[in-house]
């Protein structure tokens, strides 16, 4: 999908809304998931500098989230330059992306769109196993002890909490607590940026609800639910919704979001790699050969295969992890490299991945 075709839709949205549009998207492609991080701030600055006039801006946003502080920085920079900010959500803006949207004067959600809770997830590793949890998971465990199990004796409670700390380091629980408080605080601060003095009292409760009232981090906040939470969601506008969905479809195609990145499939799609990975024919064994002879023949064949040098085959790849685009300038975060698949002596396939180039780069029209 050429940039020129995406820009056609961006321009149509700008004409309809009578204000500039910036597109920020991070990949939700399987095996390429990317997150909002501080590196995209510099790309946003280039976008802002390319806008010469006007005090209003729209940001079309697609992301599963990332760093809450990056979300705060992005919106703060926009607020320094623009008086009115709209966030257009065609499909999803979860976690830190939701936090970013809280700073907008108006959130335009497509009927298919979802926001999400702002309860940050902490990743911990214990005995080689990686798990994610939020601070609210700890609170749910303690409420379970109190309300369901009805543990009341201090010694029993202490023993169960000790088991919790055996599974999760207390330091990680403290980190989760701080992350949860930070997300709520940033959400509240962003809401207050555009609220009237009368409405600012609601900011704390709105941020608290988004942080604590959901049972799963992946829970979806639909347009109607977002209104119930007192977010500034725009009324339905079918013409605008059609435009932002069309923009998303073109972004989706460019970033190959609906095409999972599966290394073995990517390799087999290359003719040279597919030929190199073709199964090795087994040795010719007489049908009446005794078992010990069959075993010896196979062992010899495996040894020969192991000693035979194999020419490495490289299959190039390029993955787009994020984009910052408009009708004025465009860049993307891309990872380029090579996959080197090898079929072993026992016919198993192993793939080595080497990233050769990683970072933001201009997108040509």
VOPAGU-2260 file (C-alpha; in pm, 1 decimal, decimal comma):
REM VOPAGU-2260
SITE   aa  ch    i         X         Y         Z
SITE  UNK   A    0       0,0       0,0       0,0
SITE  UNK   A    1     183,1     315,3    -120,5
SITE  UNK   A    2     201,7     618,2     107,5
SITE  UNK   A    3      26,8     825,8    -159,1
SITE  UNK   A    4    -287,1     612,2    -124,3
SITE  UNK   A    5    -288,6     648,5     253,8
SITE  UNK   A    6    -240,4    1021,9     219,0
SITE  UNK   A    7    -548,2    1046,3      -1,4
SITE  UNK   A    8    -759,6     937,1     294,4
SITE  UNK   A    9    -564,1    1151,7     541,6
SITE  UNK   A   10    -635,7    1454,7     325,0
SITE  UNK   A   11   -1005,1    1366,9     302,9
SITE  UNK   A   12   -1022,4    1355,6     684,1
SITE  UNK   A   13    -842,9    1691,2     707,7
SITE  UNK   A   14   -1087,6    1849,1     463,8
SITE  UNK   A   15   -1386,1    1705,9     651,5
SITE  UNK   A   16   -1257,2    1811,5     994,7
SITE  UNK   A   17   -1099,7    2139,5     875,1
SITE  UNK   A   18    -780,2    2075,9    1069,2
SITE  UNK   A   19    -448,4    1890,3    1023,9
SITE  UNK   A   20    -425,6    1517,0    1093,5
SITE  UNK   A   21    -136,3    1315,9    1236,4
SITE  UNK   A   22    -141,5     935,9    1231,4
SITE  UNK   A   23      32,9     739,7    1508,7
SITE  UNK   A   24      12,1     360,8    1497,0
SITE  UNK   A   25     204,0      73,6    1651,7
SITE  UNK   A   26     187,7    -275,1    1508,1
SITE  UNK   A   27     -60,0    -527,3    1643,7
SITE  UNK   A   28      62,1    -791,9    1398,7
SITE  UNK   A   29     122,2   -1136,8    1549,7
SITE  UNK   A   30     491,9   -1174,9    1642,2
SITE  UNK   A   31     556,8    -806,5    1560,9
SITE  UNK   A   32     369,4    -640,6    1845,9
SITE  UNK   A   33     513,0    -296,4    1918,6
SITE  UNK   A   34     435,5     -49,0    2195,8
SITE  UNK   A   35     414,2     325,5    2246,6
SITE  UNK   A   36     755,0     433,0    2373,0
SITE  UNK   A   37     961,2     747,6    2411,5
SITE  UNK   A   38    1124,2     708,5    2068,6
SITE  UNK   A   39     802,0     812,0    1892,8
SITE  UNK   A   40     809,7    1151,5    2067,4
SITE  UNK   A   41    1081,1    1276,3    1831,1
SITE  UNK   A   42     873,1    1168,7    1530,9
SITE  UNK   A   43     574,9    1362,7    1665,2
SITE  UNK   A   44     789,8    1674,6    1698,4
SITE  UNK   A   45     871,4    1652,9    1326,4
SITE  UNK   A   46     500,4    1624,6    1252,7
SITE  UNK   A   47     417,8    1930,5    1464,5
SITE  UNK   A   48     697,8    2136,8    1309,0
SITE  UNK   A   49     559,3    2059,8     962,7
SITE  UNK   A   50     227,3    2228,7    1053,7
SITE  UNK   A   51     259,4    2600,9     991,9
SITE  UNK   A   52     -83,5    2733,5    1085,8
SITE  UNK   A   53    -383,7    2654,5    1301,2
SITE  UNK   A   54    -453,0    2584,9    1666,6
SITE  UNK   A   55    -647,6    2258,3    1626,1
SITE  UNK   A   56    -521,1    1907,4    1549,0
SITE  UNK   A   57    -647,6    1551,5    1511,3
SITE  UNK   A   58    -446,8    1239,2    1593,0
SITE  UNK   A   59    -560,0     909,7    1444,2
SITE  UNK   A   60    -439,4     648,2    1692,4
SITE  UNK   A   61    -398,2     270,1    1678,2
SITE  UNK   A   62    -202,4      92,7    1953,8
SITE  UNK   A   63    -230,6    -165,2    2229,2
SITE  UNK   A   64     -44,4      68,9    2463,1
SITE  UNK   A   65     301,8      94,2    2610,8
SITE  UNK   A   66     468,4     353,2    2833,6
SITE  UNK   A   67     230,4     580,2    3026,7
SITE  UNK   A   68     500,3     847,1    3054,5
SITE  UNK   A   69     544,7     842,8    2675,9
SITE  UNK   A   70     169,1     896,5    2641,0
SITE  UNK   A   71     191,3    1192,5    2879,5
SITE  UNK   A   72     486,7    1340,5    2690,0
SITE  UNK   A   73     312,8    1305,7    2352,2
SITE  UNK   A   74      -1,9    1480,8    2469,1
SITE  UNK   A   75     192,3    1746,6    2661,3
SITE  UNK   A   76     385,2    1841,4    2347,2
SITE  UNK   A   77      62,8    1867,0    2149,7
SITE  UNK   A   78     -92,1    2084,7    2422,4
SITE  UNK   A   79     200,2    2327,9    2401,8
SITE  UNK   A   80     118,3    2390,2    2034,9
SITE  UNK   A   81    -257,4    2337,9    1994,7
SITE  UNK   A   82    -565,1    2459,9    2180,8
SITE  UNK   A   83    -802,6    2190,4    2053,0
SITE  UNK   A   84    -705,4    1825,1    2014,7
SITE  UNK   A   85    -914,4    1539,6    1880,6
SITE  UNK   A   86    -817,8    1172,2    1896,7
SITE  UNK   A   87    -967,4     947,9    1628,5
SITE  UNK   A   88    -980,5     576,8    1716,5
SITE  UNK   A   89   -1072,2     347,3    1427,0
SITE  UNK   A   90   -1012,3      14,0    1602,1
SITE  UNK   A   91    -814,7       0,2    1927,1
SITE  UNK   A   92    -636,2     231,2    2166,9
SITE  UNK   A   93    -559,5      31,0    2480,3
SITE  UNK   A   94    -370,2      97,2    2802,8
SITE  UNK   A   95    -119,2     382,2    2746,5
SITE  UNK   A   96    -299,0     468,3    2420,8
SITE  UNK   A   97    -616,0     516,8    2626,5
SITE  UNK   A   98    -417,8     737,5    2864,4
SITE  UNK   A   99    -310,0     947,4    2565,0
SITE  UNK   A  100    -671,7     977,2    2447,8
SITE  UNK   A  101    -779,3    1107,2    2790,1
SITE  UNK   A  102    -592,0    1428,7    2713,6
SITE  UNK   A  103    -804,7    1506,0    2407,8
SITE  UNK   A  104   -1089,2    1755,9    2398,9
SITE  UNK   A  105   -1281,4    1502,7    2192,7
SITE  UNK   A  106   -1249,4    1129,1    2126,8
SITE  UNK   A  107   -1397,9    1012,7    1797,9
SITE  UNK   A  108   -1458,5     637,7    1817,3
SITE  UNK   A  109   -1561,6     422,9    1523,1
SITE  UNK   A  110   -1840,1     175,6    1615,5
SITE  UNK   A  111   -1573,2     -98,4    1594,4
SITE  UNK   A  112   -1334,1      92,6    1820,5
SITE  UNK   A  113   -1235,0      11,9    2176,8
SITE  UNK   A  114   -1043,4     183,7    2450,9
SITE  UNK   A  115    -914,3     -15,3    2746,5
SITE  UNK   A  116    -833,7     -12,9    3118,0
SITE  UNK   A  117    -526,7     180,9    3231,0
SITE  UNK   A  118    -407,9     -78,2    3483,3
SITE  UNK   A  119     -41,7    -136,1    3386,5
SITE  UNK   A  120      88,1    -491,8    3364,4
SITE  UNK   A  121     416,0    -591,7    3530,5
SITE  UNK   A  122     620,4    -877,6    3382,1
SITE  UNK   A  123     811,1   -1094,6    3630,4
SITE  UNK   A  124    1020,2   -1408,8    3591,9
SITE  UNK   A  125    1012,0   -1678,5    3858,1
SITE  UNK   A  126    1189,2   -2013,8    3822,1
SITE  UNK   A  127    1228,1   -1956,6    3450,7
SITE  UNK   A  128     858,8   -1882,9    3401,0
SITE  UNK   A  129     743,5   -1540,8    3282,7
SITE  UNK   A  130     411,5   -1404,2    3399,6
SITE  UNK   A  131     226,3   -1075,4    3393,0
SITE  UNK   A  132      21,4    -928,4    3672,9
SITE  UNK   A  133    -127,4    -598,3    3779,9
SITE  UNK   A  134    -142,6    -449,1    4126,5
SITE  UNK   A  135    -518,3    -510,1    4129,5
SITE  UNK   A  136    -445,4    -885,3    4110,0
SITE  UNK   A  137    -291,5    -860,3    4457,4
SITE  UNK   A  138    -595,2    -671,8    4585,5
SITE  UNK   A  139    -826,1    -933,9    4434,1
SITE  UNK   A  140    -632,7   -1207,8    4615,5
SITE  UNK   A  141    -665,5   -1030,8    4949,8
SITE  UNK   A  142   -1037,5    -966,9    4893,1
SITE  UNK   A  143   -1076,7   -1335,0    4809,6
SITE  UNK   A  144    -922,0   -1428,8    5144,9
SITE  UNK   A  145   -1147,1   -1187,5    5329,7
SITE  UNK   A  146   -1479,3   -1231,0    5148,4
SITE  UNK   A  147   -1480,3   -1580,9    5000,1
SITE  UNK   A  148   -1253,9   -1788,4    5221,7
SITE  UNK   A  149   -1340,6   -1569,7    5521,1
SITE  UNK   A  150    -995,2   -1598,2    5670,2
SITE  UNK   A  151    -994,4   -1396,7    5987,3
SITE  UNK   A  152    -719,7   -1530,6    6209,8
SITE  UNK   A  153    -400,5   -1332,6    6171,2
SITE  UNK   A  154    -175,4   -1638,5    6162,3
SITE  UNK   A  155    -368,5   -1792,3    5872,9
SITE  UNK   A  156    -368,6   -1465,1    5681,0
SITE  UNK   A  157       4,2   -1423,4    5737,8
SITE  UNK   A  158      75,1   -1775,1    5610,0
SITE  UNK   A  159    -124,5   -1717,6    5290,8
SITE  UNK   A  160      38,7   -1380,8    5225,5
SITE  UNK   A  161     378,0   -1547,7    5270,2
SITE  UNK   A  162     278,9   -1791,8    4994,2
SITE  UNK   A  163     190,5   -1494,2    4775,1
SITE  UNK   A  164     531,8   -1339,4    4837,0
SITE  UNK   A  165     694,5   -1673,8    4756,9
SITE  UNK   A  166     534,2   -1660,1    4411,5
SITE  UNK   A  167     584,0   -1286,7    4351,8
SITE  UNK   A  168     872,4   -1082,5    4490,8
SITE  UNK   A  169     742,9    -807,0    4724,4
SITE  UNK   A  170     955,7    -559,8    4527,0
SITE  UNK   A  171     757,1    -646,7    4214,3
SITE  UNK   A  172     433,5    -588,2    4404,2
SITE  UNK   A  173     567,5    -248,7    4506,6
SITE  UNK   A  174     658,5    -175,2    4143,8
SITE  UNK   A  175     308,9    -274,8    4034,5
SITE  UNK   A  176     159,9     -44,0    4297,7
SITE  UNK   A  177     370,7     249,3    4179,0
SITE  UNK   A  178     286,6     179,2    3813,1
SITE  UNK   A  179     -84,0     165,7    3897,1
SITE  UNK   A  180     -70,8     495,6    4085,9
SITE  UNK   A  181     131,4     655,2    3805,8
SITE  UNK   A  182    -121,5     550,4    3540,5
SITE  UNK   A  183    -409,9     691,0    3745,8
SITE  UNK   A  184    -223,9    1012,6    3818,5
SITE  UNK   A  185    -127,8    1071,5    3455,1
SITE  UNK   A  186    -481,5     992,7    3342,1
SITE  UNK   A  187    -621,3    1243,4    3590,5
SITE  UNK   A  188    -370,8    1511,5    3488,1
SITE  UNK   A  189    -450,8    1464,2    3119,6
SITE  UNK   A  190    -823,8    1489,1    3183,6
SITE  UNK   A  191    -777,9    1812,7    3375,2
SITE  UNK   A  192    -589,0    1967,7    3082,3
SITE  UNK   A  193    -915,0    2024,6    2895,8
SITE  UNK   A  194   -1182,4    2010,5    3167,2
SITE  UNK   A  195   -1369,2    2308,8    3299,4
SITE  UNK   A  196   -1323,0    2396,9    3664,9
SITE  UNK   A  197   -1663,5    2242,6    3737,6
SITE  UNK   A  198   -1573,4    1913,0    3569,5
SITE  UNK   A  199   -1222,7    1877,4    3711,6
SITE  UNK   A  200   -1367,2    1715,9    4023,6
SITE  UNK   A  201   -1473,2    1422,4    3802,6
SITE  UNK   A  202   -1121,2    1359,8    3669,8
SITE  UNK   A  203   -1009,0    1157,8    3970,8
SITE  UNK   A  204   -1311,4     926,7    3959,2
SITE  UNK   A  205   -1284,7     873,5    3582,0
SITE  UNK   A  206    -916,5     778,3    3608,2
SITE  UNK   A  207    -989,8     557,5    3909,7
SITE  UNK   A  208   -1267,6     374,0    3724,2
SITE  UNK   A  209   -1042,1     307,6    3424,7
SITE  UNK   A  210    -770,1     183,0    3657,9
SITE  UNK   A  211    -965,5     -33,4    3901,5
SITE  UNK   A  212   -1313,8    -121,7    3777,5
SITE  UNK   A  213   -1220,3    -382,2    3515,1
SITE  UNK   A  214   -1160,8    -752,4    3571,1
SITE  UNK   A  215    -912,4    -797,1    3284,1
SITE  UNK   A  216    -644,9    -578,5    3127,4
SITE  UNK   A  217    -769,7    -676,8    2781,4
SITE  UNK   A  218   -1128,5    -574,7    2855,3
SITE  UNK   A  219   -1271,9    -355,8    2580,3
SITE  UNK   A  220   -1429,4     -18,0    2649,0
SITE  UNK   A  221   -1680,7      34,5    2370,5
SITE  UNK   A  222   -1806,8     372,5    2257,5
SITE  UNK   A  223   -2120,0     344,1    2471,3
SITE  UNK   A  224   -1920,4     229,5    2775,8
SITE  UNK   A  225   -1675,8     516,2    2728,6
SITE  UNK   A  226   -1968,4     758,4    2744,0
SITE  UNK   A  227   -2090,5     590,8    3063,4
SITE  UNK   A  228   -1745,5     655,7    3209,6
SITE  UNK   A  229   -1798,5    1026,7    3126,3
SITE  UNK   A  230   -1526,9    1043,6    2861,2
SITE  UNK   A  231   -1568,4    1312,7    2595,6
SITE  UNK   A  232   -1675,4    1081,7    2315,1
SITE  UNK   A  233   -1817,0    1242,9    2001,2
SITE  UNK   A  234   -2161,6    1157,6    1874,2
SITE  UNK   A  235   -2189,5     921,2    1580,5
SITE  UNK   A  236   -2089,3    1068,6    1243,8
SITE  UNK   A  237   -2119,3     796,8     975,2
SITE  UNK   A  238   -1932,9     997,3     710,1
SITE  UNK   A  239   -1634,3    1060,9     936,2
SITE  UNK   A  240   -1642,8     704,5    1068,4
SITE  UNK   A  241   -1624,9     571,6     712,4
SITE  UNK   A  242   -1318,8     786,5     646,2
SITE  UNK   A  243   -1126,8     685,8     958,3
SITE  UNK   A  244   -1204,6     318,0     895,1
SITE  UNK   A  245   -1080,2     352,6     537,6
SITE  UNK   A  246    -760,3     508,3     672,0
SITE  UNK   A  247    -720,0     220,6     916,8
SITE  UNK   A  248    -767,2     -39,6     642,8
SITE  UNK   A  249    -486,5     118,0     440,8
SITE  UNK   A  250    -262,1     137,2     747,4
SITE  UNK   A  251    -349,0    -224,8     825,4
SITE  UNK   A  252    -249,6    -330,6     474,5
SITE  UNK   A  253      79,6    -138,0     479,4
SITE  UNK   A  254     181,8    -275,1     820,2
SITE  UNK   A  255      52,0    -624,9     728,8
SITE  UNK   A  256    -135,2    -635,0    1058,1
SITE  UNK   A  257    -365,0    -919,9     953,2
SITE  UNK   A  258     -76,3   -1135,2     829,0
SITE  UNK   A  259      96,0   -1313,3    1120,6
SITE  UNK   A  260     475,0   -1315,2    1095,0
SITE  UNK   A  261     562,6   -1684,4    1119,0
SITE  UNK   A  262     932,7   -1738,3    1037,7
SITE  UNK   A  263     896,6   -2090,4     896,0
SITE  UNK   A  264     615,1   -1981,7     664,2
SITE  UNK   A  265     818,3   -1680,3     555,7
SITE  UNK   A  266    1113,6   -1906,1     473,5
SITE  UNK   A  267     909,9   -2165,0     284,7
SITE  UNK   A  268     764,0   -1888,5      67,5
SITE  UNK   A  269    1116,9   -1834,1     -68,5
SITE  UNK   A  270    1196,5   -2081,2    -349,0
SITE  UNK   A  271    1565,5   -2121,0    -259,2
SITE  UNK   A  272    1492,3   -2173,2     108,7
SITE  UNK   A  273    1210,1   -2416,3      34,2
SITE  UNK   A  274    1444,8   -2624,7    -183,0
SITE  UNK   A  275    1717,5   -2620,3      83,2
SITE  UNK   A  276    1468,4   -2728,0     348,7
SITE  UNK   A  277    1325,6   -3016,2     147,8
SITE  UNK   A  278    1338,7   -3337,0     356,0
SITE  UNK   A  279    1644,7   -3552,2     296,0
SITE  UNK   A  280    1562,3   -3884,4     131,6
SITE  UNK   A  281    1625,3   -4181,2     356,0
SITE  UNK   A  282    1875,8   -4457,4     272,0
SITE  UNK   A  283    1774,9   -4753,7      58,2
SITE  UNK   A  284    1718,2   -5048,8     290,2
SITE  UNK   A  285    1640,1   -5403,5     171,7
SITE  UNK   A  286    1302,1   -5519,6     295,4
SITE  UNK   A  287    1450,2   -5837,0     444,3
SITE  UNK   A  288    1739,0   -5667,7     625,3
SITE  UNK   A  289    1772,0   -5768,5     992,3
SITE  UNK   A  290    1700,8   -5496,9    1254,2
SITE  UNK   A  291    2065,4   -5451,2    1348,6
SITE  UNK   A  292    2156,5   -5390,4     984,8
SITE  UNK   A  293    1872,2   -5137,2     945,6
SITE  UNK   A  294    1994,7   -4952,1    1252,5
SITE  UNK   A  295    2352,3   -4946,6    1124,4
SITE  UNK   A  296    2241,8   -4813,1     784,6
SITE  UNK   A  297    2043,9   -4533,8     946,3
SITE  UNK   A  298    2326,6   -4439,0    1181,8
SITE  UNK   A  299    2566,7   -4422,9     887,9
SITE  UNK   A  300    2323,1   -4205,9     689,8
SITE  UNK   A  301    2283,7   -3967,2     984,0
SITE  UNK   A  302    2661,3   -3939,6    1026,1
SITE  UNK   A  303    2707,4   -3862,2     656,7
SITE  UNK   A  304    2432,9   -3599,5     668,9
SITE  UNK   A  305    2589,0   -3439,8     976,3
SITE  UNK   A  306    2931,8   -3425,1     811,3
SITE  UNK   A  307    2803,4   -3286,0     482,1
SITE  UNK   A  308    2843,8   -2906,9     483,7
SITE  UNK   A  309    2524,4   -2720,0     405,2
SITE  UNK   A  310    2520,0   -2392,6     219,7
SITE  UNK   A  311    2344,8   -2129,8     433,7
SITE  UNK   A  312    2032,4   -1978,5     283,4
SITE  UNK   A  313    1931,4   -1626,2     380,5
SITE  UNK   A  314    1573,0   -1508,6     354,9
SITE  UNK   A  315    1536,3   -1134,0     398,3
SITE  UNK   A  316    1250,9    -975,5     592,9
SITE  UNK   A  317    1127,7    -629,3     683,5
SITE  UNK   A  318     879,6    -562,4     961,7
SITE  UNK   A  319     707,4    -228,9    1022,9
SITE  UNK   A  320     659,0    -177,3    1395,6
SITE  UNK   A  321     520,2     176,2    1406,4
SITE  UNK   A  322     432,5     470,1    1183,9
SITE  UNK   A  323     411,1     846,9    1220,8
SITE  UNK   A  324     240,8     986,4     912,2
SITE  UNK   A  325      55,2    1284,0     770,7
SITE  UNK   A  326       3,5    1459,3     439,2
SITE  UNK   A  327     323,7    1653,8     514,3
SITE  UNK   A  328     582,8    1404,4     638,8
SITE  UNK   A  329     603,9    1033,7     717,6
SITE  UNK   A  330     834,9     794,2     898,2
SITE  UNK   A  331     821,8     437,1    1021,8
SITE  UNK   A  332    1001,3     220,0    1274,3
SITE  UNK   A  333    1123,8     -81,7    1078,9
SITE  UNK   A  334    1329,9    -392,3    1147,5
SITE  UNK   A  335    1515,6    -546,7     853,0
SITE  UNK   A  336    1726,4    -858,0     858,7
SITE  UNK   A  337    1766,7   -1216,7     752,3
SITE  UNK   A  338    1631,4   -1554,7     854,0
SITE  UNK   A  339    1871,5   -1846,7     809,0
SITE  UNK   A  340    1684,3   -2178,3     813,9
SITE  UNK   A  341    1865,9   -2511,1     839,2
SITE  UNK   A  342    1733,5   -2865,5     828,7
SITE  UNK   A  343    1934,2   -3082,9    1065,8
SITE  UNK   A  344    2050,7   -3441,8    1036,9
SITE  UNK   A  345    1731,7   -3564,2    1203,0
SITE  UNK   A  346    1522,2   -3354,0     962,6
SITE  UNK   A  347    1436,9   -3095,9    1229,9
SITE  UNK   A  348    1434,9   -2732,6    1114,8
SITE  UNK   A  349    1602,2   -2453,6    1310,1
SITE  UNK   A  350    1592,0   -2085,2    1215,0
SITE  UNK   A  351    1839,6   -1816,5    1314,2
SITE  UNK   A  352    1715,9   -1458,0    1299,1
SITE  UNK   A  353    1958,3   -1169,6    1253,8
SITE  UNK   A  354    1828,8    -812,0    1273,7
SITE  UNK   A  355    2055,6    -601,6    1051,8
SITE  UNK   A  356    1882,3    -264,1    1065,4
SITE  UNK   A  357    1652,8    -131,8    1337,3
SITE  UNK   A  358    1511,0     216,7    1379,1
SITE  UNK   A  359    1305,4     502,7    1242,7
SITE  UNK   A  360    1338,6     587,1     875,1
SITE  UNK   A  361    1159,1     813,9     626,4
SITE  UNK   A  362     873,2     670,7     422,7
SITE  UNK   A  363     891,7     769,0      58,3
SITE  UNK   A  364     578,7     869,2    -129,1
